[in-house]
Amino acid sequence: MNFESILKNKKFEAIVIGGSAGSFTVITQILAELPQPFVLPIFMCLHRLKDKREGFKEALEIKSKIKIEEPDDKTLIQQNIAYLAPANYHMLIENKKMISLATTELVQFSRPSIDVMFESAADVYRDKLLAILLSGANKDGADGMRTIKERGGFTIIQDLNTCSMITMPEAALKITHIDLQLKPNQIPDFLRTLNHLILNEVL
Amino acid sequence: MFNRPDEEIIHIELEEITKLTDAIFTKYGYDFGNYAVSSFKRRILMVLKKYGLKSIDKLIQKILFEPSFFEQFVLDITVNTTEMFRDPTFYKALKQQVIPILATKPEFNVWHAACSTGEEVISLAILLDQEGILNKAKIYATDINHVVLQKAASAAFPVRNLDFYHENYAKTEFPGQLSDYYTIENGMMQFDKRLIQNVKFKHHDLARDVHFYKFDLILCRNVMIYFNQELQNRVFELLHNSLFMNGFLCLGAKESLIWCKIADKFETVNSHEKIFRKIKS
């Protein structure tokens, strides 16, 4: 696939990633192969046990090329950091500068919920948002992908053949347009190309 | 709220939110203008969906012309998720770092700011009781929402959360069982009313009202996350004014006062559990 031609004329400002069952190794691989410096902020919402405040960030950080942060409420957004939705909170993008948290109801049985994060990011970044939805066993994230698409964003799901649980990306595929299906090893390539193009001011 | 593919998604613009909050403020005096936009927008979408309204303009009309609908709207819009012993490690920290200091006082005052349905009020009361200092406490529990205050005053919570609350309680490593404090009545966990005999339930809007008393301990956990920074700053001042010197302020696990204007008037007692102490007036 020629990612350069796909990325032509796209001006992304942020990346959101959602995942659940079966996504941990994929996200680990993505983080391990990120180029540096990585110029776009990354927001990650991965389903997790609500009472395990410790350990998850650390596990992701072992191989990650960039810093991972579980933000406090109203944390300022910076480049070269991957923000991870904290346990038992929804993570929302307040505006292009700031993250907000919420303890509101579970969405799709989840808090943090991918839909909540995706929809708030879509509102803020509109057509400058890149969304990636990975393997998972429930339907969280599908509504969010639809909102992102309707707001002009770019949608990627993990190639269904490579998902250990297809429910999540498949739910998105059923209700909205998906721009790309990528295998786990293609996602870092895609992000490298994107980063390269931005750094060289092609985008 | 999984949307059916054929169902239209309503997108709300920032200007529409401003129009709505301006209308509410002018007509009713409630100030939602400094709520955090991202989560406030979600609440509005939920309300639109609940009442089958297709646009913000329709909502504004309904709010302006139906005061009874506005009452319901306030209930819908305010966040009332709470749980007993949320963050068990927080309660452990309270027991180790705050309670021993309160215990030295002949009497002390506690404020649950935005107490919602009161799960946290009961949780703290249980701890105070176990430490033998509940009878020395004068406790205020306040909220913007009259309906949740009534619920809080009943000290009864739905049994559907029973297992979950027991798990949280077990993690605090406090003595005995949570079931020592309640009986099951009409599908509710009815807590011992003795736990709330020193509690005054009172209406108070953090966004609008001023301080009304002085406290040794204030719990305001996961409340200010729904406010923008301007309002957060105002509320921090209100809480600061409401504390005695050396009084304790407890925030939610992922809340911070690092960037707030009066951060230097507090010292950190426990950075992980977000317990702070007033050190300057």
Interface residues (C-beta under 8 A of the other chain):
Chain A: D51 R53 E70 P71 D72 D73 K74 T75 P86 N88 Y89 H90 L92 I93 E94 N95 S100 L101 A102 T103 T104 E105 V107 Q108 V116 E119 S120 D123 V124 K139 A142 D143 R146 T147 E150 R151 K174 I175
Chain B: M1 F2 N3 P5 I9 H11 I12 A36 V37 S38 S39 K41 R42 R43 V79 T81 R86 D87 P88 T89 E167 N168 K171 N222 M224 I225 Y226 N228 Q229 Q232 G252 A253 K254 E255 S256 I258 W259
